[in-house]
Amino acid sequence: MVTEEDLRSDIKFYFDGQVRILDNVRATDMVMPWLRSEAMQTGTKEGCNEGDCGACTCLVGSISESGDLRFSVINTCIYPLAYLDGAWLISVETLSRSGSLCSAQSGMLPLNASQCGFCTPGFVMAMVYAQITKKDQTPEQALAGNLCRCTGYGGLIEATRLAQSQPLDRAFVDEIEGATAVLRQLSRGGFSIANHNSRIDAPKTLEHLLDLRKNFPSATLVSGATDFGLWITKRLDRPSHIILTKFCEQLLLREIRSDIIEIGAAVTIEELENSLVSEYPELQEWFQRFGGPQVRCSGTLGGNIANGSPIGDSAPVLIALGASLTIHSCRGHRVIPIENFFIEYGKQDLLRDEVLVSVLIPRRARIRRLAVEKISKRYDQDISIVLAAMAEISGDKPSYRFAFGGMAGTPKLAEKTMESLNPDDLTSDFSPLSDHRAEAWYRLAVSKNLVRDFLDGDASRE
């Protein structure tokens, strides 16, 4: 049992060459206002204040399970300040602490890649993240979370291509080595901060998390905060008590077993991609379109599911794969098929004292084919009009699972269509709404075409 005496009443993180200790952090505090108004580092800009434009982009470094420094790229406008505990905050000023521009910055100059300059710091940070991770991606994919309203993308794309081909600057490598040594002395999570009519709890163990959930059922559980941040900055919510799942070790589990891949609910979409694409390479494009790099590095699998959005991108895919959810409380735990979790719009099968702990995803063995199609107005950084996930299951007689988002008040299976294999039966499975993204007839028409294309590609079907 964790007691108040076991918990810190502050957060500690590394920034600008020193460890910062803050004991006055509130549930509504985001990184960007602190960075600009408290630390007085104004290179990071406030643009949309909702995680879309990337002008506020920074990097965060933290020690991984293996003891190495792992980097994430974040939108500081919707990234809770408390999330910095035990981490290294890297702003655009960090890149030139040696007194000279880093290679990503200097590479932009001859390409005239900066016009008004407002978005430039965010683009620089996205380029540096691409340099660090060495991920196999195009410059356009690396910059998918950043917008330039001067339409100067030609130079920005070329500058990113150049940065991707270059090693990190020696000065920044030295910064990394120094920060790594500092972070290994800092703990992550395990704090409780109460002040200004605000309380933040950051449990490190599942036992503590469940105890908090039992004793404070009205507190807001916060996972990746990509939605929570907007509740604060756009809806102007002022929650008095939040419980962070980010530091709970059991919710960060990633384990591949003989028949199941178990993914903790606090695992980010970026980390999920690293665990799942080797098993299901068909999901590569789906991951790329989940959001920009900043969203994928913050948003979590559990948060995307537990929000219960009918247009959340993860649920239809997991339903098609036949995934299950493990749900815990102080009373015990249960496992349910993910499709049973979504009861109706805005209502999920999660009691006030329960926590979604992990997702159980079947391995490839019986899944012969898988296709995921996201229909949206923009390719990158857009909400689905329809998301269809379709799987063929091997057997004496093949069976199918067709799951859809955007077609009902919840993500759900097209059960009649799965039985008849007649795309026209989607009109019996769904009665979609018309909204500003698409009308009902369009959603039905495009969904029928997606099912038809999937079945037409099945050479084994007579």
C-alpha positions in Angstrom: 0.0 0.0 0.0 1.4 3.4 -1.0 1.1 6.1 1.6 1.3 9.9 1.3 4.8 9.8 2.8 6.0 7.6 0.0 5.1 10.2 -2.7 6.9 13.3 -3.8 5.0 16.6 -3.9 6.8 18.0 -6.9 8.0 17.1 -10.4 11.6 17.2 -11.4 12.9 17.4 -15.0 16.0 18.5 -16.9 15.9 21.7 -19.0 18.4 24.2 -20.3 21.3 22.6 -18.5 19.7 22.2 -15.0 17.2 20.2 -13.1 14.0 22.1 -12.6 11.8 21.3 -9.5 8.2 22.5 -9.6 5.8 22.0 -6.7 3.0 24.3 -7.8 1.9 22.4 -10.9 -1.8 22.4 -11.5 -4.0 19.9 -13.4 -4.6 22.4 -16.2 -0.9 23.4 -16.8 0.5 22.6 -20.2 4.2 22.8 -21.2 4.0 25.7 -23.6 2.8 28.4 -21.3 5.4 27.4 -18.7 8.1 27.5 -21.4 7.2 30.9 -22.7 6.0 32.7 -19.6 8.0 31.1 -16.8 11.2 29.8 -18.4 11.1 32.8 -20.8 12.2 30.6 -23.8 10.0 32.2 -26.5 11.3 30.3 -29.5 8.5 27.9 -29.1 5.4 29.5 -30.6 1.7 29.3 -29.9 -0.3 28.8 -33.0 -3.5 26.7 -32.9 -3.3 25.8 -29.3 -4.9 22.4 -30.1 -2.1 20.2 -31.4 -2.7 20.7 -35.1 -0.2 23.3 -36.5 3.1 22.1 -34.9 4.4 25.6 -34.1 4.9 24.6 -30.5 6.8 21.4 -31.2 9.5 20.4 -28.8 11.3 17.1 -28.0 11.2 15.1 -24.8 13.9 12.6 -23.8 13.4 9.9 -21.2 15.2 6.8 -20.1 13.8 3.6 -21.6 13.5 0.2 -20.0 16.9 -0.7 -21.5 18.5 2.3 -19.9 19.0 4.3 -23.2 17.6 7.7 -23.9 14.4 7.6 -25.9 13.0 10.6 -27.7 9.5 11.8 -28.4 8.3 14.8 -30.4 5.4 16.6 -28.7 2.9 19.5 -29.1 3.7 21.5 -26.0 0.3 23.3 -26.2 -1.6 20.2 -25.2 1.2 18.3 -23.3 0.6 18.4 -19.5 3.5 20.0 -17.6 3.3 17.1 -15.1 4.3 14.7 -17.8 7.8 16.1 -17.8 8.6 14.4 -14.5 11.9 12.6 -14.9 12.4 13.7 -18.5 14.5 16.1 -20.5 12.6 19.0 -22.3 14.4 20.1 -25.5 13.3 23.4 -27.0 14.6 25.0 -30.1 17.0 27.1 -27.9 18.6 23.8 -26.7 19.8 23.1 -30.2 22.1 26.1 -30.3 23.3 26.3 -26.6 26.8 25.9 -28.0 26.5 29.3 -29.7 26.0 28.1 -33.3 23.1 26.9 -35.3 22.5 23.1 -35.5 22.7 21.4 -38.9 18.9 21.4 -39.3 18.8 25.1 -38.8 21.8 26.0 -41.0 20.5 23.7 -43.7 17.3 25.8 -44.1 19.1 29.0 -44.8 20.4 28.4 -48.4 17.0 26.8 -49.3 15.0 29.9 -48.1 12.9 27.5 -46.1 11.8 30.2 -43.6 9.4 33.0 -44.7 7.5 34.7 -41.9 9.3 32.5 -39.5 6.5 31.8 -37.1 6.3 28.1 -37.8 10.1 27.7 -38.3 11.0 26.5 -34.7 8.4 23.7 -34.9 9.7 22.6 -38.3 13.3 22.6 -37.0 12.3 20.4 -34.1 10.4 17.9 -36.4 13.6 17.7 -38.6 15.8 17.1 -35.6 13.4 14.3 -34.4 13.7 12.7 -37.9 17.5 13.0 -37.6 17.5 11.3 -34.2 15.2 8.5 -34.9 16.5 7.6 -38.4 13.0 6.2 -39.2 12.4 5.0 -42.7 10.1 7.8 -43.8 9.8 10.5 -46.4 10.4 14.2 -45.5 6.6 14.7 -46.0 5.9 12.0 -43.4 8.4 13.5 -41.0 6.7 16.9 -41.3 3.1 15.7 -41.3 2.4 17.3 -37.9 3.6 20.8 -38.9 1.8 23.4 -41.0 3.3 26.4 -42.9 0.8 29.0 -43.7 3.2 30.8 -46.1 3.1 27.6 -48.2 6.9 27.3 -48.2 6.9 23.5 -48.2 9.4 23.0 -51.1 12.3 24.4 -49.1 11.2 22.7 -45.9 10.9 19.3 -47.6 14.4 19.7 -49.1 15.8 20.9 -45.7 14.3 17.8 -44.0 15.7 15.5 -46.7 19.2 17.1 -46.0 18.8 16.7 -42.3 17.8 13.1 -42.6 21.0 12.3 -44.4 23.3 14.0 -41.8 24.5 12.8 -38.4 23.6 14.8 -35.3 25.8 17.7 -34.5 28.7 17.0 -32.1 27.5 19.7 -29.7 24.0 18.1 -29.5 25.5 14.6 -29.0 27.4 16.1 -26.0 24.1 17.5 -24.7 22.5 14.0 -25.0 25.4 12.4 -23.1 25.1 15.0 -20.3 21.3 14.7 -20.1 21.4 10.9 -20.0 23.6 11.0 -17.0 21.3 13.4 -15.2 18.1 11.5 -16.1 19.5 8.3 -14.7 19.5 10.0 -11.3 15.8 11.1 -11.6 12.8 9.0 -10.9 9.6 9.1 -13.0 6.2 9.2 -11.5 5.2 8.5 -8.0 4.1 12.0 -7.0 1.0 13.7 -5.7 0.7 17.5 -6.0 -2.2 19.3 -4.4 -2.5 23.1 -4.5 -4.7 25.9 -6.0 -7.9 23.7 -5.8 -6.1 21.2 -7.9 -4.7 17.7 -7.4 -2.5 15.6 -9.6 -1.8 11.9 -8.8 0.8 10.0 -10.8 0.9 6.4 -9.5 3.7 4.0 -10.6 2.0 0.8 -9.7 -1.3 -0.7 -10.7 -2.2 -1.3 -7.1 -1.9 2.4 -6.3 -3.8 3.4 -9.5 -6.7 1.1 -8.6 -6.7 2.4 -5.1 -6.9 6.0 -6.3 -9.7 5.0 -8.8 -11.6 3.4 -5.9 -11.3 6.4 -3.6 -11.7 9.1 -6.2 -14.1 7.8 -8.8 -14.9 11.3 -10.0 -11.3 12.2 -10.8 -10.3 12.4 -14.5 -8.1 9.6 -15.8 -5.6 11.1 -18.2 -3.5 8.9 -20.6 -2.0 10.5 -23.7 -3.8 13.9 -23.2 -4.2 14.6 -26.9 -8.0 15.0 -26.2 -7.6 16.1 -22.6 -5.3 19.0 -23.7 -8.1 20.3 -25.9 -10.6 20.1 -23.1 -8.4 22.5 -21.3 -7.3 24.9 -24.1 -10.5 24.9 -26.2 -13.4 23.8 -24.0 -11.9 25.6 -21.0 -12.5 22.7 -18.6 -11.0 23.1 -15.2 -10.7 19.6 -13.7 -9.9 19.7 -10.0 -8.3 16.2 -9.8 -6.6 14.2 -12.5 -4.9 10.8 -12.2 -2.1 10.2 -14.7 -1.7 6.6 -16.2 1.5 7.6 -18.0 3.9 6.4 -15.2 2.1 3.2 -14.2 4.5 0.3 -15.1 1.9 -2.3 -15.7 0.1 -0.1 -18.3 3.4 0.3 -20.2 3.7 -3.4 -20.9 4.5 -4.7 -24.4 4.7 -8.5 -24.5 4.7 -10.9 -27.4 3.6 -14.4 -26.5 3.0 -17.5 -28.6 -0.6 -16.6 -29.5 -1.2 -13.1 -28.1 0.4 -9.6 -28.2 -0.4 -7.8 -25.0 -0.2 -4.0 -25.1 -0.5 -1.9 -22.0 -3.2 0.8 -22.2 -0.6 3.6 -21.6 1.6 2.5 -24.6 1.7 5.3 -27.2 0.6 4.8 -30.8 4.3 5.3 -31.9 5.4 2.4 -29.6 2.4 0.3 -30.7 3.6 0.6 -34.3 7.0 -0.7 -33.3 5.3 -3.8 -31.7 2.6 -4.5 -34.3 3.8 -3.8 -37.8 6.1 -6.8 -37.9 3.1 -9.0 -37.2 0.7 -7.0 -39.4 2.6 -5.1 -42.1 -0.8 -4.1 -43.6 -1.1 -1.6 -40.8 1.9 0.5 -41.8 -0.2 3.1 -43.7 -2.9 3.1 -41.0 -0.3 4.0 -38.4 1.1 6.8 -40.6 -2.3 8.3 -40.9 -3.2 8.0 -37.2 -2.0 11.5 -36.8 1.2 13.5 -37.1 4.4 12.3 -35.3 3.6 14.6 -32.3 0.2 13.0 -31.9 1.5 9.4 -32.3 4.2 10.0 -29.7 1.7 11.2 -27.1 -1.6 9.5 -27.8 -2.1 6.1 -26.2 -3.9 3.0 -27.3 -5.9 2.9 -24.1 -6.9 6.5 -24.3 -8.1 6.1 -27.9 -10.2 3.1 -26.9 -11.6 4.4 -23.6 -12.8 7.7 -25.0 -15.3 5.6 -27.0 -15.3 7.9 -30.0 -17.2 6.4 -32.9 -14.5 7.8 -35.2 -11.5 6.7 -33.2 -9.0 5.0 -35.5 -7.9 2.1 -33.3 -11.2 0.4 -32.4 -12.3 -0.9 -35.8 -8.9 -2.4 -36.4 -8.8 -4.1 -33.1 -12.4 -5.4 -33.5 -11.5 -6.8 -36.9 -8.5 -8.6 -35.4 -10.6 -10.1 -32.6 -8.9 -8.3 -29.7 -9.9 -8.3 -26.1 -9.6 -5.9 -23.2 -8.3 -6.5 -19.7 -10.1 -4.3 -17.2 -9.1 -4.2 -13.5 -10.5 -2.8 -10.2 -9.8 -3.4 -6.6 -12.5 -6.1 -6.8 -10.7 -8.1 -9.4 -10.3 -8.2 -13.2 -12.2 -9.3 -16.3 -11.5 -9.8 -20.0 -14.1 -8.8 -22.6 -14.1 -8.7 -26.4 -13.4 -5.2 -27.5 -16.6 -4.9 -29.5 -18.6 -5.4 -26.3 -16.9 -2.5 -24.6 -18.8 0.1 -26.7 -22.4 0.1 -25.4 -23.8 3.2 -27.1 -22.6 6.7 -28.0 -20.8 8.2 -25.0 -21.2 5.0 -22.9 -18.6 2.3 -22.4 -18.5 -0.9 -20.3 -16.2 0.6 -17.7 -17.4 1.2 -14.1 -16.3 4.2 -12.1 -13.7 2.2 -10.1 -12.3 0.3 -13.1 -9.3 0.9 -15.3 -8.5 -0.4 -18.8 -5.1 -2.0 -18.3 -4.2 -3.8 -21.5 -5.3 -4.9 -24.9 -4.9 -8.6 -26.0 -4.3 -8.8 -29.8 -4.3 -12.2 -31.5 -1.2 -13.1 -33.4 -1.2 -13.7 -37.2 -1.8 -17.5 -37.2 -5.4 -17.6 -38.5 -5.7 -14.2 -40.1 -5.2 -14.8 -43.8 -5.9 -11.3 -45.1 -6.3 -7.8 -43.5 -7.2 -4.5 -45.1 -7.6 -1.1 -43.4 -9.1 1.8 -45.3 -9.4 5.3 -43.8 -11.6 7.7 -45.8 -11.0 11.4 -44.9 -10.9 14.8 -46.6 -7.1 15.1 -46.1 -4.6 12.3 -46.2 -2.7 13.5 -43.1 -3.9 14.8 -39.7 -7.6 14.4 -40.4 -10.5 12.7 -38.7 -12.1 9.7 -40.4 -15.3 9.9 -42.4 -15.3 6.1 -42.4 -12.7 3.7 -41.2 -13.1 0.1 -42.4 -11.1 -2.8 -41.1 -11.7 -6.1 -42.8 -10.1 -9.5 -42.0 -10.5 -12.9 -43.5 -10.1 -15.7 -40.9 -8.7 -19.1 -42.2 -10.6 -22.3 -41.5 -12.4 -25.1 -43.3 -14.7 -22.4 -44.5 -13.2 -18.9 -44.3 -15.0 -16.4 -42.1 -14.8 -12.6 -42.1 -14.8 -9.7 -39.6 -15.8 -6.3 -41.0 -15.6 -3.5 -38.5 -16.4 0.1 -39.1 -15.9 3.5 -37.5 -18.0 6.5 -38.4 -21.0 4.4 -39.4 -22.9 4.4 -36.0 -22.8 5.8 -32.5 -20.0 3.3 -31.7 -17.4 1.4 -33.7 -19.0 -2.0 -34.5 -19.1 -5.1 -36.6 -21.2 -5.4 -39.7 -22.7 -8.7 -38.6 -25.3 -9.3 -41.3 -22.8 -8.4 -44.0 -20.2 -10.7 -42.5 -22.8 -13.6 -42.7 -24.2 -12.8 -46.2 -21.0 -11.4 -47.8 -23.4 -9.0 -49.6 -22.2 -5.4 -49.3 -25.7 -4.2 -49.8 -26.6 -5.6 -46.4 -24.6 -2.8 -44.8 -27.9 -0.8 -45.0 -29.2 -3.3 -42.4 -26.1 -3.2 -40.2 -25.8 0.6 -40.1 -27.9 3.8 -40.2 -25.1 6.4 -40.4 -25.7 10.1 -39.6 -25.0 13.1 -41.9 -22.7 15.7 -40.5 -20.2 18.3 -41.7 -17.8 15.7 -42.8 -20.1 13.6 -45.0 -23.7 12.7 -45.6 -25.2 9.3 -44.7 -25.6 8.2 -48.3 -21.9 8.8 -48.9 -20.8 6.8 -45.9 -22.9 3.9 -46.9 -21.8 4.0 -50.6 -18.1 4.2 -49.8 -18.4 1.4 -47.2 -20.2 -0.9 -49.7 -17.4 -0.3 -52.2 -14.7 -1.0 -49.6 -16.3 -4.4 -48.7 -16.9 -5.2 -52.3 -13.2 -4.5 -53.2 -12.1 -6.6 -50.3 -14.2 -9.6 -51.3 -13.3 -9.2 -55.0 -9.7 -9.6 -53.9 -10.4 -12.9 -52.3 -9.2 -15.5 -54.8 -10.5 -18.4 -52.6 -14.1 -17.2 -52.6 -16.4 -18.8 -55.2 
